[in-house]
């Protein structure tokens, strides 16, 4: 569990409003509008049924999926307090007898695909959120319509451009802005609710159930739109490690849930009394004299929601890189004092291009809503499956106790998936294509690294072979300290063998360094490093980190060796092999996957660069290997 002190749980609850609930909190901008328009709302027919049914489904989705599934159950399924797909995998791996080899392979595929889905979500969320807020300008003047897309593009461009500066300063304002936003949601909803208080009956579950029973195909379609009300659940689960479950529960039950409920009721009341408001029920809630401030506030809220999703994608990518599911990418720590404050230039650029392309391509938030949802629905479904494994194998729940809640969640989530698949040709294919592409990259990278490791092992010599040469004074020693990076803690690194072969000499101090990322989020204390001394001034050091940690390799190496010998930091040279890969090796991967792996390897940062070692103290040696 996350170790947060009660004294700061209220401040954490405040910050969580922006970082965690931003996505769910901006859903009222478009969720009910899309539900009603896709349900074929006709005010000449039974308007109450057509409005109450969708509101009931949205309210109970918020209740069951957010309040019960994520905040009451999954908030306790954490690895050292960390949530998310990789944390669930870590939790299942923590108990070796929990899963068979075959089951673990199945879980691995679920985790990789679930993580891949987040990238499609991360591309669409900023685009639809900002676009839906800027569309409020059309309520001021229809003549401003041509400016909606350009302004949304400018806002997104600015949002991604400021990422390099970090979110530490702007993040302080997230909570207060979102408090104003949620109070505005609740206040506007209450204002319209009083005009038609009978809408409170929509909270009864029978309206939603009867709507699905009586409307057949439209019931399936509507479930794909109801999903828009609960987008952001996966980000909520992933951010549990930063806040703890108690602050999240306080934010949700005391402010977010009541505000969302009131706002959806208010929109429903407005549409029943004024059917023309269906064009954009959220902005029709707002009195005309408050429209401009509300558009500004909505834009600020959507920027915050987008920022939370971008940060989540950065964190997920860092975890995937450190677990060796993705190539090493450049990571900049914008605030070394705050965990999770990172910036990844390549990821940021790709997200920016994708978001802007989506805005230009789809043009309206209604069109984007068709592409939105399928990745979220599949993520939620896969998380429920993993939770069942955790409940049965880790918590040892009886079958019925684990099955009943998961069956409820899966039933609802299958409705979301079915409703999203109906929109497949209208854009729902996009997140699936993105997820499939990322999954292929992850799978190819892990398989390719396994083949490459085997190729490197074939040419590896035992350490004792070199120790005997040193002890018999057959190798010339020169002053200085050489640190040879090695992916394996066995045998001699290829970089050392090539260095010795070409230079015919070895430094007086030699360190074989291996950096390992474990399947747990954090490591502390004596587990950080392991030292083995083979002979005088010849050491093997293994540094270990959790997958959510930012490694401090240079400092930790010096600290570990300070117990054994004296080091001059400026006199250390790091040697790293740079593999030049050839695709004509014995590896069993398809040729196109080999070519993809070679391309990914060229894009991957060297270990010395990834670990931010002093560039003037690094020497790379090129080595050809066949895969």
N, C-alpha and C positions, 0 to 999 in steps of 0.2 A: 504493500500500500504506500501511497505517497505520504511523506512525513511533513505535514504542514501544521504549524502551531495555531491553536485556536485564536490567538490574539490577532493574527493577520488574515484570518479566513474571510472577514468582511471586505478587506481591501482586495483580496484575491477574487472574491465574488464580483466586485466592481469591475476589475480588469477583464474578467471572464465575459462580461456582457459584450465587449467588442470583439475579443479574440475568438471566443467560442460560439456565441449566439448571434453573431452578425449575419450569417447566411440565413438561418431560420428567421431571424428578425426582419429581414427585408423581403421575405416571401409574400407578405400581404400586398406588395406592389403589383403582383401579377397572378398569384395563385388562384384566387376566387374568380377573377376575370376569365382565366383560361378554363376553369372548371365549367362555368356557366356557358361560355361560348361553344365549347366542345360538346356540351350536353344538349345543345340545340334548344336553349332557353327560349320559350315563347310565352310572352305575358298574357296572350289571349287564352292560353290553356291553364292548367292548374299551376299557377306561378309559385304558390307556397311549396308544393311538393318539389318543384324543380330547383328551388333555392334551398329549402331546408335539408334536402337529401345530401347535396355536396357539402354543406356546412357541417352536418353531423359527421360525415366521413372524415372531414379535415380535423374536427375536434377530437374524435376518437383515435385518429392516427397520431396526433400530437400526444395524446394521453398514453396510448399503448406503446408506441415506438420510442418516444423520447423519455417520458416519465417512468415507464415500467422497464422497457428493455435496456435502454442505455444508462439511465441514471440510477435505477434500482437493482439491476443485475450485472450488466457488463462493466459498470464502474468498479466492481470488485474483482473482475477477471483481468487483473493486471500483472505485469512482470516488474517487480520492484517499483510498483506505482505507475509504470508506463503503460499506456494503452496503444491501440492500433493493431494492424495486421501482423507486423513483425513481433510485437509484444506477445500476441496470442501464440505465435509459433514458438517463441522463447519459453512461454509457460508450458506448452505441451512437450517441449524437449527437455524441460527441467526434471521430468520424471521418466527415466529411461524405459521403464517397463510399461509406461502408459500407452504407447503405440507400437504396433509391429512395424517392421521395415516397410511393408506394403502400405500400411495406413499412413505412415509418416510421409511417404512419397506422394500420396493423395493430398495430404494436408499441405505439403510444399507447393503443389500445383495451385491449390485454392488460394494460398497466401500470395503467390506471385501474380496470379490473375487479379486478385482483389486489390493488390497494390497498384497494378497497372491501370485499373479502372479509375483510380483517383486522378490520374493525369488528364483524362478526358473531362472529368468533373472540374479540375483546376483550370482548364481552358475556357469552359462554358460559363462558369459561375461569375467571373468578373465581367464578361461580355453582357450576359443577360441582366445582371444586377445594375450596372451603370446605365445600360440602354433603357431599362424600365424606368429609372429615375429621371433621366433626361427627357423622356417622352412626356413628362409632366408639362413641358413647355407648350405642347400642343393645346393644353387646356387654357393657357393664357392667350394664345393667338395661333390660329391654324396656319398663318403665314410663316410661322417659325418651323414648320415640319421639315423643310429641306435641311435645316441646320442641326437636326437631332443626331444623325449619324456622324457628321464631322465633329460635333462637340463631344460625343461619346468617345470617338477615336482620340481626340486631344487629351481628354481626361485619362484614358487608359495609357496613352503614351507617357503622360506625366507621372502616373502611378508607377509604371515599371522603371522609369528613369530614376526615380528617387530611391529605389530599392538599394542601390549601392551604398547609400548613406546610413542604412540601418533604420530600424523602427523603434529604437529605444526612446527617442524624444517624442515622436508623434504618438507613440503607444500610450504615453501618459494621458493623452486627451481622449483615447478611445472610450474608456468607461463612462466619463461624464457625458460625452456626446450621445452614447447609446442609451444612457438613462433618460435624457431628453427625448430621444427617439421613441423609446418604449412608452414613456408617459404620454407622448403625443399620439401614439397608436391607440392606447387605452382611452385617452380623452376623446379623440375623434369618434371612436367606436361607440363610446357611451352616449355622446351627443346625438348620434343618429339612432342608437338603440332606443332612446326615450321616445322617439317618434313612432316606433312600432315595437313595443316591448314583447309582443307575442312571439317574436323571433327567438326568444329564449327556449322555446320548445324544440328548436332545432338541435339542442344539445342531447336530446334523447336518442339513444342508438337505433331505435326502431325506424327513424326516418332514413338513416343511411342504409340499413338492411333492406327495407322495403324498396328503396330506390334501386338497389342492385338487383333485387328479385324481379321488379316490374319492368326494368328498362333494358334488359338483355345486353345487346351490343354496346349501347350507350353506357351501361354500367361498367363494362370493361374499359371503355375509352376514358370515363371519368376517373377511374382509379389511377390511370397514368398521369392525370392532372392533379389529383389529390396529393400525389407524391411530392409535388412542388412545395407543399406546405411544410414538409419535414426534411427538406434538403439541408445538409450540414451536420447530420447525425454522426457520420464517420469522423468529421473534424472534431466534433465534441468528444468522441471516444479517444481519439489520438491525443487530445490536449489534456486528458485527465492527469498525466504525469506532471504537467506544469502547475496545476491548480489543486488537485485532490477532489474527491467526490463531494465533500460537504459544501465548499464554496459554489460548485456548479449546481448542486441541489437548491441552495439558497437563492441563487440568481434566477433559476428556472421557476420555482414554485412561488416566490414572492413577487416577481416582476414580469418575467418573460411570458410565462404561460397565461396569466390573467390578461396581460396587454394584448397578446395575439388573439385570445378568445373574444375579448371585447371588440377588437377591430373587425374580425370576421363576422361577428354578429351585427355590428354596425353596418358593414357593407351589405350584408344580406337584407337588413331592414330597409336600407336605401333602395336596393334594387326592387324589392317588393312594392314599395310606394312610388318609385320613379323608374320604370323599366328602361328609360333612355340612359340611365347611369351605368348600364352594363358595358358601355364603351370603355370606361376606365373607372370602375367603382371606387378605387382607392382615392384618386384625386377629386372625385365628385363628393367625397366625404367632407372635404376641406372647404370652409367658408371662403368666398372669393378674396377677402382682404388678407387671408393667411396663406394664399396659394403660393406666392413667391417665396416666403420663408420656408414653407413646407417642401418645395422643390429643392431648395438649397440643403435643407436638413436631410431629405431623402438621398440626395447625391452624396453627402458626407457619409451617411450610413452605408450606402452601397460601396463606397470606396473602402470603408473599414471592413466590410464583409469580404471584399475582394482581397484586401491585404491579409486577412486571416487565412484565406485559401492559398494565397501565394506562399506565405510562410510555411503552411502545412506541406506544400509540395517540396519546398526546400528541405524541410526536416525529413520527409519520407525518402527523398533522393539521397541525402547524407547517410541514412540508415542502410539503404540498399547498396550504396557504394562500399560501406564499411563491412557489410556482410558478404561482399564479393558477388552481388547480383548485378551490378552495373560497373562500367569502367570508372577509374578514378577521375573525378572532375574537380575543377578549381573551386575551392571553398574559401570565402573571405569571412573572417569573424569580425562583424561590425561592432560588437561590444563584448570583449573578452570576459567581462564580469557577469554577464547574463547568459545562462544556458539557452541555446536555441536561436540566439541572434546571429544568423549567418546569411550570407549572400552568395548565390551561385550564378555567375554571369551567363554561362551557356544555357542553363535552365531558364533563367529570367528572359533571355532573348527569345528562346523558342516559345515560351508562354506569351510574350508580348506579340510576336508575329501571329500566333494562332488566334489570340483574342481579337486583335484588330481585323484579321481576315474574317472571323466569324461575324463581327459587327457589320462589316462592309458587305459580306455575302448574304446574310439573313435579313439585314436592314431593320427589322422590328423585333421587339421582345416576344411578341406572339409567335413569330416564325422560329425564334430561338428556343421557345418553350417546347417545340416539337423535338428538338435535338436534345433537350435537357431531360434528365430523369432516368434513362435506362442504366447509365453507369452507376447512379446512386442506388437504384433498386437492386442491381446485381451485387453491389458492395454490401448492402444490408442483408441480402439473402445469404451470401457467403459467410458473413460474420455470424449469423444465426447458426449455420452448420458448424462452424468452429467452436461456438459457445457450447453446443451440445457435446462435442468431444471434451471440452474443458470440464463441464459439469459432471460428465460420466467418469472420465479417466483421472482427472486431477482432484476434483472435489468429492468424488465417489458418491454422487447422488444416485438414488434408485432410478430405474429406467423411467417410471411414470413421472417422477418429479422433474426430470430433465426434459422429457418428451412433451409434456403438456404446454409449458410456456413456449418452447421452440416451435411446436405445431401451430400455436396461435400466431407467432411472429411470421413463420414461413407462409401460412395461409394468406395473410395480409400482403406480404412481400411478393408472393406469386401474382397477386392481383396487380401490384405496382408494375411488375415485369410485363405481364400480359398487356396492360394498358399502354405501356411504353412501346412495346413491340408493334402495336397498332400504328404507331407514328413512324415506323421504321423508314419508309421511303421519304418521309417529310424531313428527315434529318436525324432520327434516332440511331442511324447507322454510324454517325460520326464518332461518338465516344467508344463504340465497339471497335471501330477501325483503329483508333488511337490505342486502346487497351491491347488489342491483338498485336500491334506493332511493338509496343513496349514489352509485352510478354515474350515475343520472339527474341527481342534484344536481350532480355534478362536470361532466358533459357540458353541462347547461343553463347552468351558470355560465361555462364557457369559451366556449360559443357566444354567450351573451348579452353577455359582455365584448367579444367581437369585433364584434358588432353595435353596441354602445355606442361602441366606439372609432371605428368608421366614422362614426357620428352626430356625434361630437365633432370629427372631422377635417373634416367639411363646414363647420363654422363657424370653423375655425382660420385665423388670419392669419399671414403670415411675420414673423419677428422684425425684419427690416430695415425694415418699414413703421413700426414703433414707434420704431426707432432714428433714423430720419430726422425724426420729429416731435420727439424729444428734442433732437437736434442743432440743430434750427431754433427751439428755445426756445418751442415751441407747447404744451408741457405744464408745468403748475405743479409744482414739486418741493417736498416738505416733508421736514423732518428725520426720520431713522430708517432702519431697514432692513426691507424687505419680502421675504419668501421665498414665492414662489408655487409650490405643489406642482403637478406635471404628470405624467401617466402616460406622455406621449410626450416625447422629447427634440427634437422638431421643432415649429416654430411657437410661437405665443404661447398660454399656458394660458387657458382660458375664465375662470378665476377672476380673472386680471389684467384681461381685457377688461371684465368686469362691474364690477370695482372701479373701473377708470378711467372707465367710462361713468357710474357713479352718484356718484363722489366728485370727478371732474374734476381729480384730482391724483395724483402718484406720488411715492413715497419717493425720497430722494437715492441710497440704495443699493438696488438691485433684484437679486434672485437668482431664477432659474428653476431649480427643483430637481426632478430626476427620480431616483427610487429604483428600481433594477432588480435582480431576482433572476435569477442566471444558472443554467444547467443543470449547474453543478458544485457540489460540496458546500461548498467553501471558496475564498475569494479572499484573497490576501495582497499586501502591498507596494504598488507604484505602480498596480496594476490596480484598487485600491479606488475611486479617484475620477478624474474627468476634468473639467477646467475650461476654459471658453471665454469670453473677454472680448469683448463686442460693442461696448462703448464705455466711457467713464469711469464706473466704479461700476455697471456693468450686466453681470451674469455669468450664464452657464448652467453649472450643476454637475450632473453625473451621478454618483451614488453606486452602487456595485455590490456585491452580496453573494452568497454561495453559498446554496443552498437549505437548508443545515443550520445556517446562522449566525443569530445574534441581532443584528439591526441596531442600531447606536448612531448614529442619524441626526444628532442635534443635535451630538454631539461630533465626528463625522467631518466634518460640514459646516463647523464652525468651524475645524477643523484644515486642511481643504482651502483655505478662503478666507484663512487667516492668511498664506499665501504671496503673496497679491495685495493685501490691504487690511486695515484695522483694523476689528474688529467689537466692539460692545458686546453681550454675550450677552443682557443684560436689555432691550436696545433692539430686539430682533428680533421681528417679527410674522410668523407663518405664516398664509398664506391658502390655503384649500382649498375647491374647489367641491363642493357636496353635490347630486348629481344627483337630481332628482325625475322619475321615469320614467313615461312614458305608453305604453300598449300598442297605440296605434293608428298606429304608425310603419310604415315600409316593410320592416322586418326579416322574413326568411323563416321564422322559427321559428313553430311552432304556437302558437295563442293561449294554450293552457294552459301551455306552456313559458314564454311571455312573462310570464304572471302569476306563475309560480314564480320567474322571474328577478327580477321586481320585489320579491317578498317577500324573497328572499335578499338583495337590495340594501339593503332596509330593515334587515335583521338585521346586515349587514356594518358593521364599525367604520370610521369615517373614517380616512384614511391618517394624519392628524395624531395621532389617538388610538392607532392601532395602533403607530405609531413612538414612542409615549410622549413626545411633545413637551410642553413646559410648557403646561397648559391655559389659563393666563391670557395666553399669548402666541399664541393661536390664534384665527383668525376664519374662520368658514364662510360661504360664499355659496351660496344655493340657486339651482339652474339647472334649468329644465324641458327634458327631452329626450324624443324619441319613439323607441321601439325596435320 
